[in-house]
Amino acid sequence: MRDRVDFIEAVPAKCADMLAKAEVEVALVPVIEYQRANDVSLVPDVCVGSKGEVRSVLLVSRKQHLESIRSVALDESSRTSATLVKIIFREFLRHDAEWTTRSPDLNEMLERNDAALIIGDPAMVFTRGDLRIWDMASLWRNYTGLGFVFAMWMINDSAMDHVRTIDFAAARDEGVENKLEIVLGYQNLLGLSRDSLQDYLDKNICFRLDKQMQQGLNLYYELAYKHGLIEVIKPLKCTTGC
């Protein structure tokens, strides 16, 4: 294993593109991209997901009911969440919408669309006002009873020999043990209170792929295939047993 690891910070969609082009050897990637990528393997048991409310993946609208939404602007940073909202509409609401992809500017997204899907930091800091907000992980939980996996670490198979020696689970655990340091780093950046950020990491985000989360991931892939959002369902291939 090499002594040096270079880190690149990028939005989820960009991480997927860099991994697909072999510009990086390992990346935290939207889970939908596993079904679209070639020659990649998953790191088992480490994920970014939620078993209930996630707070950072939201559908926002001036309309009061999901059933009245006919057009949705999708945050260009997202792919897993963009697929999720299409599944929610097609499978559970039984109607489709007109979909467009935009940069995450909520006002611009809502100018010409009934609703906007926003993720990450922008989803946590915008002014709520009289907007109606649906938490996407909560919607999934309400319809399926399962947790939802947004992203997992994926490794380019050509780099497997040396990347497989990285202990991702240990890195996850170290991060969990040092959540206060992370909270303090983001408190001023986002303008959110320490308690709000602590709750987000403690209660909203799940970092382990347990049985319930695995079931949610499998169902997500099945419904993505059913509604033509992926071409095939590939079996999960992990660096060790999935």
C-alpha positions as CSV (number, residue, x, y, z in Angstrom):
1,M,0.0,0.0,0.0
2,R,1.2,3.5,-0.8
3,D,2.0,5.8,2.1
4,R,0.2,8.7,0.6
5,V,-3.5,9.1,-0.3
6,D,-4.7,12.1,-2.2
7,F,-8.2,13.3,-1.3
8,I,-10.5,15.2,-3.7
9,E,-13.6,16.9,-2.5
10,A,-16.5,16.8,-4.9
11,V,-20.3,16.5,-5.0
12,P,-21.7,13.0,-5.3
13,A,-22.4,13.1,-9.0
14,K,-18.9,14.3,-9.8
15,C,-17.4,11.5,-7.6
16,A,-19.3,9.0,-9.7
17,D,-18.0,10.5,-13.0
18,M,-14.4,10.5,-11.7
19,L,-14.6,6.9,-10.6
20,A,-16.1,5.9,-13.9
21,K,-13.3,7.5,-15.8
22,A,-10.7,6.0,-13.5
23,E,-9.6,9.4,-12.4
24,V,-9.8,8.2,-8.9
25,E,-9.4,4.7,-7.5
26,V,-12.1,4.9,-4.8
27,A,-14.9,7.2,-4.2
28,L,-18.0,7.8,-2.1
29,V,-20.6,7.4,-4.8
30,P,-24.4,7.6,-5.2
31,V,-25.7,4.0,-4.9
32,I,-27.6,4.1,-8.2
33,E,-24.3,4.5,-10.0
34,Y,-23.2,1.0,-9.0
35,Q,-25.9,-0.3,-11.4
36,R,-24.6,1.9,-14.2
37,A,-20.8,1.5,-13.7
38,N,-18.5,-1.1,-15.0
39,D,-15.6,-2.8,-13.1
40,V,-16.3,-1.4,-9.7
41,S,-16.8,-3.2,-6.3
42,L,-18.6,-2.0,-3.1
43,V,-17.0,-1.6,0.3
44,P,-19.4,-3.7,2.5
45,D,-21.1,-2.4,5.7
46,V,-20.1,1.2,5.2
47,C,-22.7,3.6,3.8
48,V,-24.4,7.0,4.1
49,G,-28.1,6.5,4.7
50,S,-31.0,7.1,7.0
51,K,-33.6,5.0,8.8
52,G,-36.1,7.8,9.1
53,E,-35.8,11.6,8.5
54,V,-32.6,12.5,6.8
55,R,-33.0,16.4,6.7
56,S,-30.5,16.9,3.8
57,V,-32.5,15.4,0.9
58,L,-35.7,17.3,0.5
59,L,-38.5,17.8,-2.0
60,V,-39.7,21.4,-1.7
61,S,-42.8,23.0,-3.2
62,R,-45.3,25.8,-3.0
63,K,-48.1,23.3,-3.5
64,Q,-49.5,21.6,-0.5
65,H,-50.0,18.0,-1.9
66,L,-47.6,15.7,-3.7
67,E,-50.4,14.6,-6.0
68,S,-50.7,18.1,-7.4
69,I,-47.0,18.3,-8.4
70,R,-46.6,18.0,-12.2
71,S,-43.0,19.3,-12.7
72,V,-39.9,18.8,-10.6
73,A,-36.4,20.4,-10.9
74,L,-33.7,18.0,-9.8
75,D,-30.5,19.1,-8.1
76,E,-27.7,18.3,-10.5
77,S,-25.5,17.2,-7.6
78,S,-27.7,14.2,-7.0
79,R,-28.3,10.9,-8.9
80,T,-29.5,8.5,-6.2
81,S,-32.0,11.0,-4.9
82,A,-33.2,12.0,-8.4
83,T,-34.0,8.3,-9.0
84,L,-35.6,8.0,-5.6
85,V,-38.1,10.9,-6.2
86,K,-39.0,9.4,-9.6
87,I,-39.7,6.0,-7.9
88,I,-41.9,7.7,-5.3
89,F,-44.0,9.3,-8.0
90,R,-44.2,6.4,-10.4
91,E,-44.6,3.5,-7.9
92,F,-46.4,5.0,-4.9
93,L,-48.2,8.2,-6.2
94,R,-49.1,6.5,-9.5
95,H,-48.4,9.5,-11.6
96,D,-45.3,10.9,-13.3
97,A,-44.0,14.4,-13.6
98,E,-41.9,16.5,-16.0
99,W,-38.3,16.3,-14.9
100,T,-35.5,18.9,-15.4
101,T,-32.0,19.1,-13.9
102,R,-30.8,22.4,-12.4
103,S,-28.1,23.9,-10.2
104,P,-29.2,24.0,-6.6
105,D,-30.7,27.4,-6.5
106,L,-34.1,26.9,-4.9
107,N,-35.7,30.2,-6.1
108,E,-34.7,29.5,-9.7
109,M,-35.8,25.9,-9.5
110,L,-39.2,26.9,-8.3
111,E,-39.8,29.7,-10.8
112,R,-40.7,27.3,-13.6
113,N,-41.4,24.1,-11.7
114,D,-43.9,22.9,-9.1
115,A,-41.2,21.4,-6.9
116,A,-37.5,21.2,-6.4
117,L,-35.3,18.4,-5.2
118,I,-32.3,19.7,-3.2
119,I,-29.6,17.8,-1.3
120,G,-26.7,18.4,1.0
121,D,-25.9,21.7,2.6
122,P,-28.4,23.7,0.5
123,A,-31.2,21.5,1.8
124,M,-30.3,22.3,5.4
125,V,-29.9,26.1,5.3
126,F,-32.6,27.6,3.0
127,T,-35.4,29.8,4.4
128,R,-38.5,27.6,4.8
129,G,-41.2,30.4,4.8
130,D,-44.5,29.0,3.5
131,L,-43.0,26.2,1.5
132,R,-44.1,22.6,1.8
133,I,-41.3,20.2,2.5
134,W,-41.1,16.5,2.2
135,D,-38.1,14.6,3.6
136,M,-37.2,11.9,1.0
137,A,-35.9,9.3,3.4
138,S,-39.1,9.7,5.5
139,L,-41.2,9.3,2.4
140,W,-39.4,6.1,1.5
141,R,-39.8,4.8,5.1
142,N,-43.5,5.6,5.1
143,Y,-44.1,3.7,1.8
144,T,-41.8,0.8,2.4
145,G,-41.0,0.5,6.1
146,L,-37.3,0.4,5.3
147,G,-34.2,2.5,5.6
148,F,-32.6,4.2,2.6
149,V,-29.0,4.1,1.4
150,F,-27.8,7.2,-0.4
151,A,-24.2,6.5,-1.0
152,M,-21.5,3.8,-0.6
153,W,-17.7,3.6,-1.1
154,M,-16.9,2.0,-4.5
155,I,-13.5,0.9,-5.7
156,N,-12.2,0.7,-9.3
157,D,-11.4,-3.0,-9.8
158,S,-8.1,-2.2,-11.3
159,A,-7.0,-0.7,-8.0
160,M,-8.3,-3.5,-5.8
161,D,-5.0,-5.0,-4.8
162,H,-3.8,-2.0,-2.8
163,V,-7.1,-0.2,-2.0
164,R,-8.5,-3.3,-0.4
165,T,-6.0,-2.9,2.4
166,I,-7.7,0.3,3.6
167,D,-9.9,-0.4,6.6
168,F,-13.0,1.7,5.7
169,A,-14.9,0.4,8.7
170,A,-12.2,1.6,11.0
171,A,-12.2,5.0,9.3
172,R,-15.9,5.2,9.7
173,D,-15.7,4.3,13.4
174,E,-13.0,6.9,13.9
175,G,-15.2,9.6,12.3
176,V,-18.2,8.5,14.4
177,E,-16.1,8.8,17.6
178,N,-15.0,12.3,16.6
179,K,-18.4,13.8,15.6
180,L,-18.0,16.8,17.8
181,E,-14.9,17.9,15.9
182,I,-16.9,17.6,12.7
183,V,-19.8,19.5,14.2
184,L,-17.5,22.4,15.3
185,G,-16.0,22.5,11.8
186,Y,-19.4,22.9,10.1
187,Q,-21.1,25.1,12.7
188,N,-19.8,28.4,11.3
189,L,-19.7,27.2,7.7
190,L,-23.5,26.4,7.6
191,G,-24.7,28.8,10.3
192,L,-26.5,26.0,12.1
193,S,-26.5,25.4,15.8
194,R,-24.2,22.8,17.4
195,D,-27.2,20.9,18.7
196,S,-28.8,20.8,15.2
197,L,-25.7,19.4,13.6
198,Q,-25.1,17.0,16.5
199,D,-28.6,15.6,16.1
200,Y,-28.1,15.3,12.3
201,L,-25.1,13.1,12.8
202,D,-26.5,11.2,15.8
203,K,-30.1,10.7,14.7
204,N,-30.6,11.4,11.0
205,I,-27.6,9.7,9.3
206,C,-26.8,6.0,9.4
207,F,-23.3,4.8,8.6
208,R,-23.8,1.0,8.7
209,L,-25.4,-1.3,6.2
210,D,-27.4,-3.5,8.4
211,K,-30.1,-6.0,7.3
212,Q,-32.9,-3.4,7.1
213,M,-30.7,-1.0,5.1
214,Q,-29.7,-3.8,2.8
215,Q,-33.3,-4.7,2.2
216,G,-34.1,-1.0,1.4
217,L,-31.2,-0.9,-1.1
218,N,-32.3,-4.1,-2.8
219,L,-35.9,-2.8,-3.1
220,Y,-34.6,0.5,-4.5
221,Y,-32.8,-1.3,-7.2
222,E,-35.8,-3.5,-8.0
223,L,-38.1,-0.4,-8.4
224,A,-35.5,1.5,-10.4
225,Y,-35.4,-1.4,-12.8
226,K,-39.2,-1.8,-12.9
227,H,-39.6,1.9,-13.9
228,G,-36.8,1.9,-16.5
229,L,-34.4,4.0,-14.5
230,I,-31.6,1.4,-14.8
231,E,-31.1,-1.2,-17.6
232,V,-30.2,-4.2,-15.4
233,I,-29.9,-5.2,-11.8
234,K,-26.3,-6.3,-11.1
235,P,-25.7,-8.5,-8.1
236,L,-23.7,-6.8,-5.4
237,K,-20.0,-7.4,-5.7
238,C,-18.0,-6.4,-2.6
239,T,-14.4,-6.2,-1.7
240,T,-15.3,-8.9,0.9
241,G,-18.5,-10.7,1.3
242,C,-21.6,-8.5,0.9
